[in-house]
């Protein structure tokens, strides 16, 4: 059976009596803190004056693109001109509030593997900013997922090439910084190139962070910010993970011919970048809710990286130490963490049925590693979910682990190590009712993990 969609909860559930509902409530608090409408107003620039004749053009890409665009529409002066185009993931356009006039076009494209719709959107955005003047304002709305959604291959690369390379990167175990280094150097729009196309207009970038360290040059591959990485680094990453690119493209990379605009480049003069929501802020919001419920709350880090299953095992060791020894924290408590882990997808034999090819993402893989290491530890509950509401390519945000998860799975003849071997978190947690399903949240501040130790 599939878990029901997580409902909105106004009051905090009792953690001792409703551990799952309590952890879902913390997740909702984290997501709510990152919603664009709550965070955008203070960072909006003044519109160009009517006397200047300047235009305001809104462009952008990401899983939060639709809600970011609607926030700008709601907050922008009604008498000030506004136009533009933003691309978001399929099914990630939020319902339009009653009475809110649409002034920014929102289109949908594929994530995590780019498609023709994303290519067309990138071409239109690039065309939209041609011929601007110093009197014009470009407001760029960037959130996680923009690397796939805003795709414009470098000369000599086809969309099919980019799709194949992107899939290989996703399955390689490369971290987000490595993946986006490659993406920037194989693009005509990423790595600051979009900012160069906007010159000499003023550019203000509003971004929601989904990367460890909140580096704007990594978020969506930084289309409007300087790129400090190099072609040589991209070559090294491709070689490290055995990812093939066309020979002509590799030669251009080796020659440095696909270099990106660097810090200090004149095209960025006068530009502004504002981080409107971050993983740390969301973790702090969840911690505040836990403390209001009478629990101690500890944030390990908002920058955790590494193999998801291994990060799960580390969290399990910490939770067991708290449960059994009262170290390093006293129970009852909540342990929180964020960041972006990775999943190295293991190849399955040719002809394997779909249900044995692995369905899941980082959060589910974390939960499998956690459950395996916890071995049913009494009093420990956990929830891991992606804050955009989609973990991988299925319909769940993540998964929930309880002390009886392993026991109930074994009663159904399900051995966890077999599901780990094929990266099939969805297949493991679905029959147990352990999937966390929220639908798109219209924001994205990366992984959210919460462990409750009673």
C-alpha positions as CSV (number, residue, x, y, z in Angstrom):
1,X,0.0,0.0,0.0
2,X,1.1,3.6,-0.6
3,X,1.1,6.1,2.2
4,X,-1.5,8.7,2.2
5,X,-0.6,12.3,1.3
6,X,0.8,14.1,4.3
7,X,-1.9,16.5,5.6
8,X,-1.3,20.0,6.9
9,X,-1.1,20.0,10.7
10,X,-1.8,23.1,12.6
11,X,-1.1,21.9,16.1
12,X,2.1,20.0,17.1
13,X,1.4,16.3,17.6
14,X,2.6,14.6,20.8
15,X,6.0,13.1,19.9
16,X,5.6,10.2,22.3
17,X,2.1,9.2,21.0
18,X,2.4,10.3,17.4
19,X,6.0,10.1,16.4
20,X,5.4,9.9,12.7
21,X,3.0,12.8,12.7
22,X,5.4,14.8,14.9
23,X,8.3,14.3,12.4
24,X,6.1,15.2,9.5
25,X,5.1,18.4,11.4
26,X,8.8,19.3,11.7
27,X,9.2,18.7,8.0
28,X,6.3,21.0,7.2
29,X,7.8,23.7,9.4
30,X,11.1,23.5,7.5
31,X,9.3,23.7,4.1
32,X,7.1,26.6,5.3
33,X,10.2,28.6,6.3
34,X,11.5,28.4,2.7
35,X,8.4,29.4,0.8
36,X,9.1,32.3,-1.5
37,X,6.2,34.5,-0.5
38,X,7.5,34.6,3.1
39,X,11.0,35.6,2.1
40,X,11.0,37.8,-1.1
41,X,9.8,41.3,-0.2
42,X,12.9,42.5,1.6
43,X,15.1,41.7,-1.4
44,X,13.1,43.2,-4.3
45,X,14.8,46.1,-6.0
46,X,13.1,49.3,-7.0
47,X,11.6,49.3,-10.5
48,X,13.2,51.4,-13.2
49,X,11.8,54.9,-13.1
50,X,9.2,55.7,-15.8
51,X,11.4,58.6,-17.0
52,X,14.2,56.2,-17.8
53,X,12.0,54.1,-20.1
54,X,13.6,51.0,-18.5
55,X,12.0,47.6,-18.5
56,X,11.8,44.9,-15.8
57,X,12.3,41.4,-17.2
58,X,11.9,38.4,-14.9
59,X,13.7,35.3,-15.9
60,X,14.6,32.1,-13.9
61,X,14.6,28.4,-13.5
62,X,14.2,25.9,-10.7
63,X,11.7,23.7,-8.8
64,X,10.6,26.8,-6.9
65,X,10.4,28.9,-10.1
66,X,6.6,29.0,-10.2
67,X,6.1,30.1,-6.6
68,X,9.0,32.6,-6.9
69,X,7.4,34.2,-9.9
70,X,4.0,34.4,-8.2
71,X,5.7,36.0,-5.1
72,X,7.2,38.7,-7.3
73,X,3.8,39.3,-9.0
74,X,2.1,39.6,-5.7
75,X,4.7,42.0,-4.3
76,X,5.6,44.1,-7.3
77,X,3.9,47.5,-7.6
78,X,0.7,47.1,-9.6
79,X,1.5,50.2,-11.7
80,X,5.1,49.1,-12.6
81,X,5.6,47.2,-15.8
82,X,6.7,43.6,-15.4
83,X,7.3,40.8,-17.9
84,X,9.3,37.6,-18.2
85,X,9.6,33.9,-18.4
86,X,10.4,31.3,-15.7
87,X,10.8,27.5,-16.2
88,X,10.0,25.0,-13.5
89,X,9.6,21.2,-13.2
90,X,6.5,19.5,-14.6
91,X,3.6,19.7,-12.1
92,X,5.4,22.3,-10.0
93,X,3.3,25.4,-10.8
94,X,1.4,26.2,-7.7
95,X,-2.3,27.1,-7.8
96,X,-2.7,30.8,-8.7
97,X,-4.1,32.9,-5.8
98,X,-7.5,34.4,-6.6
99,X,-7.2,37.8,-8.0
100,X,-3.4,37.6,-8.7
101,X,-2.8,38.8,-12.2
102,X,-0.3,36.8,-14.2
103,X,2.5,39.0,-15.6
104,X,5.3,36.4,-15.8
105,X,4.9,33.4,-18.0
106,X,5.7,30.1,-16.3
107,X,6.5,27.0,-18.4
108,X,7.4,23.4,-17.4
109,X,10.2,21.1,-18.4
110,X,11.8,17.9,-17.3
111,X,14.0,17.2,-14.2
112,X,16.4,15.7,-13.4
113,X,17.1,14.8,-17.1
114,X,16.6,17.8,-19.4
115,X,14.2,17.7,-22.3
116,X,13.2,19.7,-25.4
117,X,10.8,21.9,-23.4
118,X,13.7,23.0,-21.2
119,X,15.9,23.6,-24.3
120,X,13.1,25.8,-25.8
121,X,12.7,27.7,-22.6
122,X,16.4,28.4,-22.3
123,X,16.5,29.6,-25.9
124,X,13.6,31.9,-25.3
125,X,15.1,33.3,-22.1
126,X,18.4,34.0,-23.8
127,X,16.6,35.8,-26.7
128,X,14.5,37.8,-24.2
129,X,17.6,39.5,-22.7
130,X,19.2,40.5,-26.0
131,X,19.6,44.2,-26.7
132,X,18.9,45.5,-23.2
133,X,20.3,48.8,-22.0
134,X,21.7,50.1,-18.7
135,X,18.2,51.4,-17.9
136,X,16.7,47.9,-17.8
137,X,16.4,45.6,-14.8
138,X,16.7,41.8,-15.0
139,X,15.3,40.0,-12.0
140,X,16.6,36.4,-12.0
141,X,14.8,33.8,-9.9
142,X,17.0,30.8,-9.2
143,X,16.4,27.6,-7.2
144,X,17.5,24.0,-7.2
145,X,16.8,22.0,-10.3
146,X,17.6,24.8,-12.6
147,X,20.6,23.0,-14.1
148,X,18.3,20.4,-15.8
149,X,15.4,22.8,-16.5
150,X,17.6,25.5,-18.1
151,X,19.5,23.5,-20.7
152,X,21.3,25.0,-23.7
153,X,24.1,22.7,-24.9
154,X,27.5,24.1,-25.9
155,X,28.1,24.3,-29.7
156,X,28.9,20.8,-30.9
157,X,26.7,19.1,-28.3
158,X,23.1,17.9,-28.9
159,X,20.3,17.6,-26.4
160,X,20.7,13.9,-26.6
161,X,24.4,14.3,-25.6
162,X,23.4,16.4,-22.7
163,X,20.7,13.9,-21.6
164,X,23.2,11.0,-21.7
165,X,25.9,13.0,-19.8
166,X,23.4,14.2,-17.2
167,X,22.2,10.6,-16.6
168,X,25.8,9.4,-16.2
169,X,26.6,12.2,-13.7
170,X,23.4,11.4,-11.7
171,X,24.3,7.8,-11.5
172,X,28.1,8.3,-10.9
173,X,28.1,9.3,-7.2
174,X,29.5,12.7,-8.1
175,X,28.6,15.5,-5.7
176,X,26.6,18.5,-6.7
177,X,29.6,20.7,-7.0
178,X,31.3,18.3,-9.4
179,X,28.2,17.8,-11.5
180,X,27.5,21.5,-11.9
181,X,31.2,22.2,-12.8
182,X,30.7,19.9,-15.8
183,X,27.3,21.3,-16.6
184,X,28.6,24.9,-16.6
185,X,31.3,24.2,-19.1
186,X,29.0,22.3,-21.4
187,X,26.4,25.0,-21.6
188,X,25.8,28.3,-23.4
189,X,23.7,29.7,-20.6
190,X,25.1,28.5,-17.2
191,X,28.2,29.5,-15.3
192,X,27.6,33.2,-15.6
193,X,26.9,33.2,-19.4
194,X,23.3,34.4,-18.9
195,X,24.5,37.4,-17.0
196,X,26.9,38.2,-19.9
197,X,24.0,38.0,-22.3
198,X,22.0,40.6,-20.1
199,X,24.8,43.2,-20.2
200,X,24.7,46.2,-19.8
201,X,21.4,45.8,-17.9
202,X,21.4,45.7,-14.1
203,X,20.9,42.1,-12.8
204,X,19.5,41.2,-9.4
205,X,19.5,37.5,-8.6
206,X,17.2,36.1,-5.9
207,X,18.1,32.5,-5.1
208,X,16.9,29.7,-2.8
209,X,19.8,27.5,-1.8
210,X,19.7,23.7,-2.3
211,X,23.5,23.2,-2.0
212,X,25.9,22.7,0.9
213,X,27.6,26.0,1.7
214,X,24.9,28.1,-0.1
215,X,27.3,28.9,-2.9
216,X,25.2,30.8,-5.6
217,X,27.6,29.7,-8.3
218,X,26.6,26.1,-7.7
219,X,22.8,26.6,-7.3
220,X,21.3,25.7,-10.7
221,X,24.9,26.0,-12.1
222,X,24.9,29.7,-11.4
223,X,23.7,31.2,-14.7
224,X,24.0,34.8,-13.5
225,X,27.0,34.6,-11.2
226,X,30.8,34.3,-11.7
227,X,32.2,30.8,-12.0
228,X,35.6,30.1,-10.3
229,X,35.8,26.6,-11.7
230,X,37.8,25.7,-14.8
231,X,37.7,23.6,-17.9
232,X,40.6,21.6,-16.5
233,X,38.5,20.8,-13.4
234,X,35.6,19.7,-15.6
235,X,37.9,17.4,-17.6
236,X,39.2,15.9,-14.3
237,X,35.7,15.2,-13.1
238,X,34.7,13.5,-16.4
239,X,37.8,11.3,-16.2
240,X,37.3,10.5,-12.5
241,X,33.9,9.1,-13.1
242,X,34.5,7.6,-16.5
243,X,31.9,9.8,-18.3
244,X,32.3,10.0,-22.0
245,X,31.7,13.2,-24.0
246,X,32.2,13.7,-27.8
247,X,35.9,13.8,-28.7
248,X,35.6,17.3,-30.2
249,X,34.1,18.6,-27.0
250,X,36.8,17.0,-24.8
251,X,39.4,18.7,-27.0
252,X,37.7,22.1,-26.5
253,X,37.6,21.5,-22.7
254,X,41.3,20.5,-22.7
255,X,42.2,23.6,-24.7
256,X,40.2,25.8,-22.3
257,X,38.0,27.0,-25.2
258,X,34.7,26.5,-23.2
259,X,35.7,28.7,-20.2
260,X,33.1,30.6,-18.2
261,X,33.1,34.2,-17.0
262,X,35.2,34.5,-13.9
263,X,35.0,36.6,-10.7
264,X,36.0,40.2,-11.5
265,X,34.7,40.1,-15.0
266,X,33.1,43.4,-16.1
267,X,29.8,41.7,-17.1
268,X,29.0,41.3,-13.4
269,X,29.5,45.0,-12.5
270,X,26.7,46.3,-10.3
271,X,25.0,42.9,-10.1
272,X,23.4,41.8,-6.8
273,X,22.8,38.3,-5.4
274,X,20.4,37.7,-2.5
275,X,19.9,34.3,-0.8
276,X,16.2,34.4,0.2
277,X,16.0,31.0,1.8
278,X,18.6,28.4,3.0
279,X,18.7,24.9,4.4
280,X,20.0,26.2,7.8
281,X,17.1,28.5,8.2
282,X,14.7,25.6,7.6
283,X,16.5,23.3,10.0
284,X,16.3,26.1,12.7
285,X,12.6,26.5,12.1
286,X,12.1,22.7,12.7
287,X,14.3,22.9,15.8
288,X,12.2,25.7,17.2
289,X,9.0,23.7,16.8
290,X,10.7,20.7,18.5
291,X,11.8,22.8,21.4
292,X,8.3,24.3,21.8
293,X,7.1,20.7,22.2
294,X,9.4,20.3,25.1
295,X,12.3,18.4,23.4
296,X,15.9,19.2,23.0
297,X,16.8,19.8,19.4
298,X,20.3,19.5,17.8
299,X,21.3,20.5,14.3
300,X,24.3,18.5,13.2
301,X,24.9,20.3,9.9
302,X,23.2,21.7,6.9
303,X,26.1,20.7,4.6
304,X,26.2,16.9,4.9
305,X,27.4,15.1,1.8
306,X,28.5,11.5,1.0
307,X,26.8,8.3,0.0
308,X,23.2,8.4,1.3
309,X,23.3,4.9,2.8
310,X,26.6,5.6,4.6
311,X,25.3,8.9,6.0
312,X,22.3,6.9,7.2
313,X,24.5,4.5,9.0
314,X,26.4,7.4,10.7
315,X,23.1,8.9,11.9
316,X,22.0,5.5,13.2
317,X,25.2,5.1,15.3
318,X,24.6,8.5,16.8
319,X,20.9,7.7,17.6
320,X,21.9,4.4,19.2
321,X,24.5,6.2,21.4
322,X,21.8,8.6,22.5
323,X,19.2,5.8,23.1
324,X,21.6,3.4,24.9
325,X,24.2,5.7,26.6
326,X,22.7,9.2,26.8
327,X,25.7,10.4,24.7
328,X,26.4,12.9,23.3
329,X,22.8,14.1,23.8
330,X,20.2,13.3,26.4
331,X,16.9,11.8,25.4
332,X,14.2,12.7,24.6
333,X,15.6,14.8,21.7
334,X,15.4,15.5,18.0
335,X,18.5,15.3,15.8
336,X,18.3,17.3,12.6
337,X,20.6,17.5,9.5
338,X,20.5,18.7,5.9
339,X,22.7,18.9,2.9
340,X,22.8,16.9,-0.3
341,X,23.9,13.3,-0.2
342,X,24.5,11.1,-3.3
343,X,23.4,7.7,-4.5
344,X,25.7,5.7,-6.7
345,X,23.3,3.6,-8.7
346,X,24.4,0.0,-9.1
347,X,23.9,-1.6,-12.5
348,X,21.3,-4.4,-12.6
349,X,21.5,-7.4,-15.0
350,X,20.1,-6.8,-18.5
351,X,16.4,-7.7,-18.7
352,X,15.7,-7.1,-15.0
353,X,12.1,-6.2,-14.4
354,X,11.4,-2.6,-13.7
355,X,10.6,-3.3,-10.0
356,X,14.1,-4.6,-9.6
357,X,15.9,-1.7,-11.2
358,X,15.7,0.6,-8.3
359,X,13.1,3.3,-7.6
360,X,14.1,5.9,-5.1
361,X,16.3,8.9,-4.3
362,X,18.7,10.2,-1.7
363,X,16.2,10.4,1.2
364,X,14.9,6.8,0.7
365,X,18.4,5.5,0.4
366,X,19.4,7.3,3.6
367,X,16.4,5.6,5.3
368,X,17.4,2.2,4.1
369,X,21.0,2.6,5.4
370,X,19.6,4.0,8.7
371,X,17.1,1.2,9.2
372,X,19.7,-1.5,8.5
373,X,22.1,0.0,11.0
374,X,19.5,0.7,13.7
375,X,18.4,-2.9,13.7
376,X,15.0,-2.0,15.3
377,X,16.5,0.1,18.1
378,X,13.5,0.8,20.4
379,X,12.5,4.4,20.8
380,X,14.2,5.7,17.6
381,X,12.1,7.1,14.8
382,X,13.2,8.9,11.7
383,X,12.0,10.8,8.7
384,X,14.1,11.9,5.7
385,X,12.6,13.8,2.8
386,X,13.5,16.2,0.0
387,X,12.1,19.7,0.7
388,X,10.8,20.0,-2.9
389,X,8.4,17.1,-2.2
390,X,10.0,14.7,-4.7
391,X,12.7,12.2,-3.9
392,X,14.3,11.0,-7.1
393,X,11.8,10.4,-9.9
394,X,8.9,8.8,-8.1
395,X,6.0,10.5,-6.3
396,X,7.3,10.5,-2.7
397,X,9.2,13.1,-0.8
398,X,11.0,10.5,1.3
399,X,10.4,7.8,3.9
400,X,9.7,7.1,7.5
401,X,11.5,4.6,9.7
402,X,10.2,3.1,13.0
403,X,11.6,0.5,15.4
404,X,9.4,-2.2,13.8
405,X,10.2,-1.3,10.1
406,X,12.7,-4.2,9.7
407,X,10.4,-6.7,11.5
408,X,7.4,-5.8,9.4
409,X,9.4,-6.1,6.2
410,X,10.8,-9.5,7.1
411,X,7.2,-10.7,7.8
412,X,6.5,-9.8,4.2
413,X,9.6,-11.7,3.0
414,X,11.4,-8.5,2.2
415,X,15.2,-8.4,3.0
416,X,16.5,-4.9,3.2
417,X,20.0,-5.7,1.9
418,X,18.4,-6.9,-1.4
419,X,16.6,-3.6,-1.8
420,X,19.8,-1.6,-1.0
421,X,21.7,-3.7,-3.6
422,X,19.3,-2.3,-6.3
423,X,18.8,1.2,-4.9
424,X,15.1,0.4,-4.5
425,X,13.9,2.5,-1.6
426,X,10.5,3.1,-3.1
427,X,9.9,-0.7,-3.5
428,X,11.0,-1.3,0.1
429,X,8.9,1.4,1.9
430,X,5.8,1.3,-0.3
431,X,4.4,-2.0,1.0
432,X,5.2,-0.9,4.6
433,X,3.2,2.3,4.3
434,X,6.5,4.1,5.0
435,X,6.5,6.5,2.0
436,X,6.2,10.2,2.9
437,X,4.0,11.7,0.1
438,X,3.4,15.5,0.1
439,X,3.2,16.5,-3.6
440,X,5.4,19.4,-4.9
441,X,6.0,21.9,-2.1
442,X,7.0,24.7,-4.5
443,X,10.3,25.4,-2.8
444,X,13.6,23.5,-2.4
445,X,16.2,23.8,0.3
446,X,17.6,20.3,-0.1
447,X,17.5,17.2,2.1
448,X,15.7,17.3,5.5
449,X,16.4,14.6,8.0
450,X,15.0,14.3,11.5
451,X,15.6,11.6,14.1
452,X,13.4,11.4,17.2
453,X,14.9,9.5,20.2
454,X,12.5,8.9,23.0
